[in-house]
Structures are given as structure tokens and as C-alpha cells.
Amino acid sequence: MESAVKLAQSLQQREAIITVVGLGYVGLPLALGFAQQGFKVMGLDDDAPKIDRLLAGTDYINGQDAIVQATVASGNFVPTRDFECMGQSNVIVICVPTPLNKNREPNISYVDGVAQRIGQLIQPGTLVVLESTTYPGTTEEVVLPRVLEGGRVKEAGKDFYLAFSPERVDPGNPSYHTYNTTKIVGGTTQTCTDLTAQLYQTMLERADLVKKASSSRAAEMEKLFENIFRSVNIALVNELALLCNEMNLNV
């Protein structure tokens, strides 16, 4: 467990290098949050215009240009298209999209591709966290074998660490944002869970906002529960709106 102790210390001392893969509405605020806490953060995305805008000091998600400019200037935030940066990272957070395919199933090809690249570049002792919305089992059934295929690490929880932490961003919400919303974490082992909890506690406004699930599958199921709960409630209100319209009532 020497590598776990070393990683925990590097997180506590803000010495860990963090790569955030995917700089959309989930990844960019996350990367900036870690950068503002003193970490060196590699913001990795293969979209050249995104990288150019960030290097020019533009926050294309929340309009926080001053934060982008300050963190880029300090060297804490490094926007890049170079996947090799993952090989020098202590933490890799995957925030790539999982759009629905024609069968209304999540397309996890982006997750699969990134996991494969991680397997080719990962250094022992690295923490890998999946945030992309997907089905229960993805972390252990897709990400884990892809990382192991690279042959650079052998076992999650021993020579590297793997967890799932669902994104819970509500874009445009004036009250709740990336830094004050409860974060669920679930690792493939207890050590993985504990390290992931410590990671997010460095970035959130309060340490108690991090809640530990019993496993990566439990954390993945939590996200599914949350999305279904929201979908059902939206659908219910939409049906009531149709009824109100027929009755000339303002919903």
C-alpha cells in the first residue's frame, strides 16, 4: 500500500498532477476547480478550437474568463491535445461524452478509447476516475480490462486505483454548481474509494459533500436512479401541462 500512501500525501500537499480528459460542461469546471486549489492540471481534449479558446483565456462554458486566464498564466491549468500527458499524471479523470445511439443505448466508444490510451501510458500508483454517465458495470467491465491490456499495471487497488464518481452538474443552476454539489464516489476497492474521496474533498467547498458508495457499481447505479427520478418527474409535469392546457389553466 506504499503507492496509496504516496498518492494520498501528494493530494494533501497539492503536488499531484491531474489530467482531466474531456473539457465540456463537466470536465472544464472540474479542471479549473482543481487548478484553483493549487494542483497542476492538464486539460486534455482533442477538439483544437476548444484548446485554442482556453489558451486565449476564454471560458466557453460558464464565462469565467478571469479564472481561465489566471490559472493558465500561473501554469496550474495547461490545456492540451497531447495524450502523452497522461503518462506523467498521478490522477486521470475521464469526462468524455456518452451520447445515446440509434437504439437509445449509451455509446461508450469514447470511454473505451480513452481507457485504452490510459492503459498504454499509465504509471503505477495512478488513480483513474470515470465520471461519464453510463450503465452500471462500466468501470469494472470496460475501463478496468482496457487499462490492464496495456500491461503497465496489473491490479486495481494494488498498483493503480480505479473508481466511478458520477457527474451531477445542473448547467445554469444559479445555486448549485460543481463546487457545492454532493459528490458520490465508489471505487473497485475500499482504498480506491478512499483515495477518490480525498481527491474531491480537496476541490469541493466542504469535505462532507463527498459521500462514499459501497462500490463502483453502486455509484453507477446511483447516477441511474438520479436520472430516472428526474426524467419521471419531468414527464409527469409535461403530462399535467397538457391537461391544464385543455382546461385553459396555467400550469
Sequence and secondary structure as in RCSB ss.txt:
>XXXX:A:sequence
MESAVKLAQSLQQREAIITVVGLGYVGLPLALGFAQQGFKVMGLDDDAPKIDRLLAGTDYINGQDAIVQATVASG
NFVPTRDFECMGQSNVIVICVPTPLNKNREPNISYVDGVAQRIGQLIQPGTLVVLESTTYPGTTEEVVLPRVLEG
GRVKEAGKDFYLAFSPERVDPGNPSYHTYNTTKIVGGTTQTCTDLTAQLYQTMLERADLVKKASSSRAAEMEKLF
ENIFRSVNIALVNELALLCNEMNLNV
>XXXX:A:secstr
 HHHHHHHHHHHTT  EEEEE  STTHHHHHHHHHHTT EEEEE S HHHHHHHHTT  TTT  HHHHHHHHHHT
SEEEE  GGGGGG SEEEE     B TTS B  HHHHHHHHHHHHH  TT EEEE S   TTHIIIIIHHHHHHT
SS   BTTTBEEEE      TT SS  TTTS EEEEESSHHHHHHHHHHHHTTSS GGGEEE SSHHHHHHHHHH
HHHHHHHHHHHHHHHHHHHHHTT   
